[in-house]
Amino acid sequence: MTATGPAVPTSAPAAGTTPDVVALGESMVTFRPSEPGRLADVPSFDRGIGGAESNVACVLAAAGHRSAWISRVGADGFGDHLVEAIGAYGVDTSAVRRDLHRPTGIYFRTAGDRASAAHEVAYYRAGSAASAMSPANLDLDALRSGRILHLSGITAALSASCLDLLRTLVSTRTGSAPLVSFDVNYRPGLWPGSAEGPDVLLELARRADIVFVGDDEAEDAWGITGGPDAIREALPEPSLLVVKRGADGAVAYDADGRHDEPAPRVDVVAAVGAGDAFAAGFLSATLRGLPVAERLRHGHLWAAVALTEPGDLAAPPSRARADRLVGLDADRWGRLHVGPGWADATGEATDREAAEEEVRTP
């Protein structure tokens, strides 16, 4: 039997009117340093956007899918910038609500890898417009209008009303409801002094259809150290569980069992946004009805683009290029090595080149 995971709802309005994916979550204006160094020493910053869920929506839109982002932003210039910048990717922002009394969240970060001990992030999101999201002030019909609803654990940590919103969306399900995709996205800093965070994330994950979680997250949040099988044992409910293992690849579990796919070797430029890109690649392949193993490979390739670009958002590889690489046999896939600029390369390459040096650079 071909493993395809849970079916994507098709009993929706005519093509072109229904979003493929609706993403809910806070996006913030991010200020990236003009040069390396401590936040105290950086003289200037470049403005961008950042948000796990909006990242997924933007990358999917760039790949030709119909995506929508739903949130709340302040009635301020930063809110204007977020809506305009995300909309510029082709994302539907019509259901984003403005808050006249709360600001748009912003944050500053240092250059370099987030895993570095010297990395700093300064968030100014407490009391933000997005933190006031609730079932009462967002359009629930719009949230449920897509084929897939993408959520993350970050939203659950923002406030009690945000958690109430997520619980509403994962609990009040009908036969025509969208598939719920949930990225655990455990951020300990968002749950300071709270012991409930891991339990909340486990509760939400158990009610979702597709769940993304890193093996490191599972250990940090739930103390699970036995690898992917132990994580599946703790999370048997999702129709499709994806365990990300960084450079070691990813494992997916569905009704047909376990599916392992190694990740290509990547010359990492910046480890920012790779998890969001992986989720977007996997969901793109899910929308296309591809087998689970191919969904994992698409996730790896989309993540590789993010890893080889300096910013938070990077355009995905072309569908033709990704499909060709995903179709490599196990030996060639295992030799895949990608570097900066590989997704921009033009022309059709031979299997030998694709499996060896062709994907490193254009």
C-alpha positions as CSV (number, residue, x, y, z in Angstrom):
1,M,0.0,0.0,0.0
2,T,1.2,3.5,-0.8
3,A,1.6,5.5,2.4
4,T,-0.1,8.9,2.1
5,G,-1.1,9.8,5.7
6,P,-4.4,11.5,6.5
7,A,-6.5,12.6,3.6
8,V,-6.8,16.3,2.9
9,P,-10.5,17.5,2.9
10,T,-11.8,18.0,-0.6
11,S,-15.4,18.8,0.2
12,A,-14.7,22.5,0.0
13,P,-15.8,25.4,-2.3
14,A,-14.5,25.5,-5.9
15,A,-10.8,25.7,-6.5
16,G,-9.4,29.2,-6.3
17,T,-11.7,30.3,-3.5
18,T,-10.6,28.1,-0.7
19,P,-7.2,28.5,1.0
20,D,-5.0,25.5,0.9
21,V,-3.6,26.4,4.3
22,V,-4.7,28.9,7.0
23,A,-1.9,29.8,9.5
24,L,-2.7,31.4,12.8
25,G,-0.2,33.1,15.0
26,E,1.7,36.2,16.0
27,S,4.1,37.7,13.6
28,M,6.5,40.5,14.8
29,V,8.7,43.1,13.2
30,T,12.2,41.8,13.7
31,F,15.4,44.0,13.8
32,R,18.5,42.2,12.5
33,P,21.9,43.6,13.3
34,S,23.9,45.4,10.7
35,E,27.1,43.7,12.0
36,P,28.0,41.0,14.5
37,G,28.3,41.7,18.2
38,R,26.4,42.1,21.4
39,L,23.1,43.9,21.2
40,A,24.7,46.6,23.4
41,D,27.3,47.2,20.7
42,V,25.4,46.9,17.4
43,P,25.0,50.4,16.0
44,S,22.1,49.8,13.6
45,F,19.5,47.2,12.6
46,D,17.7,46.2,9.4
47,R,14.0,45.6,9.6
48,G,12.3,42.4,8.7
49,I,9.4,40.2,9.7
50,G,9.4,37.1,11.9
51,G,6.7,34.6,12.9
52,A,6.7,30.8,12.8
53,E,3.2,30.5,11.3
54,S,3.4,33.5,8.9
55,N,6.7,32.1,7.7
56,V,4.9,28.9,6.7
57,A,2.1,30.8,5.0
58,C,4.7,33.0,3.1
59,V,6.8,30.1,1.8
60,L,3.7,28.1,0.8
61,A,2.4,31.2,-1.1
62,A,5.8,31.6,-2.8
63,A,5.4,27.9,-4.0
64,G,2.1,28.7,-5.6
65,H,-0.3,27.5,-2.9
66,R,-3.2,29.6,-1.6
67,S,-2.4,30.5,1.9
68,A,-3.9,32.9,4.5
69,W,-2.5,34.3,7.7
70,I,-4.8,35.3,10.5
71,S,-3.7,37.3,13.6
72,R,-4.1,40.6,15.3
73,V,-1.7,43.6,14.9
74,G,-1.6,47.0,16.3
75,A,-3.1,50.1,14.6
76,D,0.5,51.3,14.1
77,G,3.2,51.5,11.4
78,F,4.7,48.2,12.5
79,G,1.3,46.5,12.0
80,D,1.1,48.1,8.6
81,H,4.5,46.8,7.7
82,L,3.6,43.2,8.8
83,V,0.4,43.1,6.8
84,E,2.0,44.6,3.7
85,A,5.1,42.5,3.8
86,I,3.3,39.2,4.4
87,G,0.7,40.1,1.8
88,A,3.5,40.8,-0.7
89,Y,4.3,37.1,-0.7
90,G,0.8,36.4,-2.0
91,V,-0.7,35.5,1.4
92,D,-4.3,36.4,2.1
93,T,-4.3,38.8,5.1
94,S,-8.0,39.9,4.8
95,A,-8.9,38.3,8.2
96,V,-6.1,40.0,10.1
97,R,-7.7,42.3,12.8
98,R,-6.4,45.6,14.1
99,D,-6.2,46.4,17.8
100,L,-6.6,50.1,18.6
101,H,-5.3,49.7,22.2
102,R,-2.3,47.3,21.9
103,P,0.9,47.5,19.9
104,T,2.4,45.2,17.3
105,G,5.1,43.0,18.8
106,I,8.8,43.6,17.9
107,Y,12.1,42.0,18.7
108,F,15.8,42.5,18.2
109,R,18.4,39.7,17.8
110,T,22.1,39.4,17.3
111,A,23.6,37.9,14.2
112,G,24.7,34.2,14.0
113,D,23.3,30.9,15.1
114,R,20.5,30.8,17.7
115,A,22.2,27.8,19.2
116,S,25.3,29.9,20.0
117,A,25.8,30.8,23.7
118,A,26.4,34.4,22.6
119,H,23.1,34.7,20.7
120,E,20.8,37.3,22.2
121,V,17.1,38.0,21.5
122,A,15.2,40.9,23.1
123,Y,11.4,40.5,22.7
124,Y,8.9,43.4,23.2
125,R,5.7,41.4,22.8
126,A,4.1,41.5,26.3
127,G,0.7,43.0,25.9
128,S,0.9,42.9,22.1
129,A,-2.2,42.9,19.9
130,A,-1.6,39.3,19.1
131,S,-1.5,38.3,22.7
132,A,-5.1,39.3,23.0
133,M,-6.3,36.9,20.4
134,S,-9.3,34.9,21.5
135,P,-12.3,33.0,20.1
136,A,-14.4,36.2,20.5
137,N,-12.2,38.6,18.5
138,L,-11.2,36.5,15.5
139,D,-13.2,35.0,12.6
140,L,-13.5,31.3,13.5
141,D,-15.2,30.6,10.1
142,A,-12.2,32.1,8.3
143,L,-9.8,30.1,10.5
144,R,-11.6,26.9,9.5
145,S,-12.0,27.8,5.8
146,G,-8.8,26.1,4.5
147,R,-7.9,22.5,3.7
148,I,-5.3,22.6,6.5
149,L,-5.2,24.8,9.6
150,H,-1.6,25.3,10.8
151,L,-1.0,26.2,14.4
152,S,2.0,26.2,16.8
153,G,2.8,25.9,20.5
154,I,4.1,29.5,20.5
155,T,0.6,30.9,20.3
156,A,-0.5,28.8,23.3
157,A,2.2,30.5,25.4
158,L,1.2,34.1,24.7
159,S,-1.8,34.4,27.0
160,A,-4.8,32.5,28.5
161,S,-7.1,33.8,25.8
162,C,-4.7,32.6,23.1
163,L,-4.6,29.1,24.7
164,D,-8.4,29.2,24.8
165,L,-8.5,30.0,21.1
166,L,-6.2,27.0,20.3
167,R,-8.3,24.7,22.5
168,T,-11.4,25.9,20.7
169,L,-9.9,25.2,17.3
170,V,-8.6,21.7,18.1
171,S,-11.7,20.6,20.1
172,T,-14.7,21.8,18.1
173,R,-14.1,19.6,15.1
174,T,-16.6,18.4,12.5
175,G,-16.4,16.1,9.5
176,S,-15.9,19.1,7.2
177,A,-13.3,20.7,9.4
178,P,-9.8,21.2,8.1
179,L,-6.9,19.0,9.0
180,V,-5.1,20.5,12.0
181,S,-1.3,20.8,11.6
182,F,0.5,21.6,14.9
183,D,4.2,22.4,15.3
184,V,5.1,22.0,18.9
185,N,7.7,24.8,18.8
186,Y,8.6,24.5,22.5
187,R,10.2,27.7,23.6
188,P,11.1,27.5,27.3
189,G,11.5,31.3,27.5
190,L,7.8,31.7,26.7
191,W,6.8,29.7,29.7
192,P,8.9,31.3,32.5
193,G,8.2,29.9,35.9
194,S,5.4,27.8,34.6
195,A,5.3,24.0,34.9
196,E,2.2,23.8,32.7
197,G,3.8,24.5,29.3
198,P,4.8,21.0,28.4
199,D,1.5,19.6,29.5
200,V,-0.4,22.1,27.4
201,L,1.7,21.3,24.4
202,L,1.1,17.6,24.8
203,E,-2.6,18.2,25.2
204,L,-2.8,20.2,22.0
205,A,-0.6,17.8,20.0
206,R,-2.8,14.9,21.0
207,R,-5.8,16.6,19.4
208,A,-4.1,17.5,16.1
209,D,-4.0,15.5,12.9
210,I,-0.4,16.3,11.8
211,V,2.2,17.0,14.4
212,F,5.8,18.3,14.0
213,V,8.2,17.9,16.9
214,G,12.0,17.9,17.2
215,D,13.5,15.0,19.2
216,D,15.4,17.7,21.2
217,E,12.1,19.4,21.9
218,A,10.5,16.2,23.1
219,E,13.4,15.7,25.5
220,D,13.4,19.3,26.8
221,A,9.6,19.5,27.2
222,W,8.6,15.9,28.1
223,G,11.8,14.3,29.2
224,I,11.6,11.7,26.4
225,T,15.0,10.3,25.6
226,G,14.2,7.0,23.8
227,G,14.2,8.4,20.3
228,P,11.4,8.7,17.7
229,D,9.6,5.4,18.7
230,A,9.4,6.6,22.3
231,I,7.9,9.9,21.1
232,R,5.3,8.1,19.1
233,E,4.4,6.0,22.1
234,A,3.8,9.2,24.0
235,L,1.8,10.7,21.1
236,P,-0.2,7.8,19.5
237,E,-3.2,10.0,18.7
238,P,-2.1,12.1,15.7
239,S,-2.8,10.5,12.3
240,L,0.6,11.7,11.2
241,L,3.5,12.4,13.6
242,V,6.7,13.8,12.2
243,V,9.8,13.7,14.4
244,K,12.6,16.0,13.2
245,R,16.1,14.9,14.0
246,G,18.2,17.7,12.6
247,A,21.1,16.6,10.4
248,D,20.1,13.0,11.1
249,G,16.9,13.4,9.1
250,A,13.2,12.9,10.1
251,V,10.9,10.1,10.9
252,A,7.1,10.0,10.2
253,Y,4.5,7.7,11.7
254,D,1.1,7.0,10.2
255,A,-1.3,4.1,9.9
256,D,1.1,2.2,7.7
257,G,3.9,2.5,10.3
258,R,7.3,4.2,10.4
259,H,9.0,6.1,7.6
260,D,12.6,7.2,7.8
261,E,14.3,9.7,5.5
262,P,17.8,11.0,6.0
263,A,18.5,14.7,5.4
264,P,20.9,15.9,2.7
265,R,24.2,17.2,3.9
266,V,23.9,21.0,4.1
267,D,26.5,23.8,4.2
268,V,24.7,25.8,6.9
269,V,24.7,29.6,6.6
270,A,22.1,30.4,9.3
271,A,20.0,28.0,11.3
272,V,17.0,30.3,11.4
273,G,13.6,29.4,9.9
274,A,14.5,25.8,8.9
275,G,11.8,24.3,11.0
276,D,9.1,26.5,9.5
277,A,10.5,25.7,6.0
278,F,10.4,22.0,6.7
279,A,6.8,22.2,7.9
280,A,5.9,24.2,4.7
281,G,7.6,21.7,2.4
282,F,5.9,18.8,4.1
283,L,2.5,20.5,4.0
284,S,3.0,21.4,0.3
285,A,3.6,17.7,-0.5
286,T,0.6,16.7,1.7
287,L,-1.6,19.0,-0.3
288,R,-0.4,17.3,-3.5
289,G,-1.2,13.9,-2.0
290,L,2.4,12.6,-2.2
291,P,3.5,9.5,-0.2
292,V,4.8,10.2,3.3
293,A,8.4,9.4,2.3
294,E,8.3,12.1,-0.4
295,R,6.7,14.6,2.0
296,L,9.7,14.1,4.3
297,R,12.1,14.7,1.4
298,H,10.3,17.8,0.3
299,G,10.5,19.0,3.9
300,H,14.3,18.4,3.9
301,L,14.8,20.3,0.7
302,W,12.7,23.3,1.7
303,A,14.6,23.4,5.1
304,A,17.9,23.2,3.2
305,V,17.0,26.4,1.4
306,A,16.4,28.2,4.7
307,L,19.7,26.8,6.1
308,T,21.7,28.1,3.2
309,E,20.2,31.6,3.2
310,P,21.0,34.3,5.8
311,G,17.5,35.6,6.4
312,D,14.4,34.2,8.2
313,L,12.5,33.6,4.9
314,A,13.8,32.1,1.7
315,A,12.0,31.2,-1.5
316,P,11.5,27.4,-1.8
317,P,13.0,25.4,-4.7
318,S,11.0,25.2,-7.8
319,R,8.5,22.3,-7.9
320,A,10.2,20.7,-10.9
321,R,13.6,20.9,-9.3
322,A,12.4,19.6,-5.9
323,D,10.5,16.7,-7.5
324,R,13.5,15.6,-9.5
325,L,15.7,15.5,-6.4
326,V,13.0,13.8,-4.3
327,G,12.8,11.1,-7.0
328,L,16.5,10.1,-6.6
329,D,17.1,6.6,-5.5
330,A,18.2,6.0,-1.9
331,D,21.9,5.9,-2.8
332,R,21.9,9.2,-4.7
333,W,19.7,10.9,-2.1
334,G,22.1,9.8,0.5
335,R,24.9,11.5,-1.3
336,L,23.1,14.8,-1.8
337,H,25.1,17.8,-0.6
338,V,23.6,21.3,-0.9
339,G,25.3,24.7,-0.4
340,P,24.4,28.3,-0.8
341,G,22.6,29.2,-4.0
342,W,21.7,25.7,-4.9
343,A,18.0,26.4,-5.3
344,D,18.7,29.2,-7.7
345,A,20.6,27.1,-10.2
346,T,19.0,26.8,-13.6
347,G,18.9,24.1,-16.1
348,E,18.3,20.3,-15.8
349,A,21.2,18.4,-14.2
350,T,22.1,14.8,-14.7
351,D,21.5,12.2,-12.0
352,R,25.3,12.0,-11.3
353,E,25.5,15.8,-10.8
354,A,22.4,15.9,-8.6
355,A,23.8,13.2,-6.4
356,E,27.2,14.7,-6.1
357,E,28.3,18.3,-6.8
358,E,25.5,19.9,-8.9
359,V,23.4,21.0,-5.9
360,R,26.2,22.7,-4.0
361,T,26.2,25.9,-6.1
362,P,24.5,27.3,-9.2
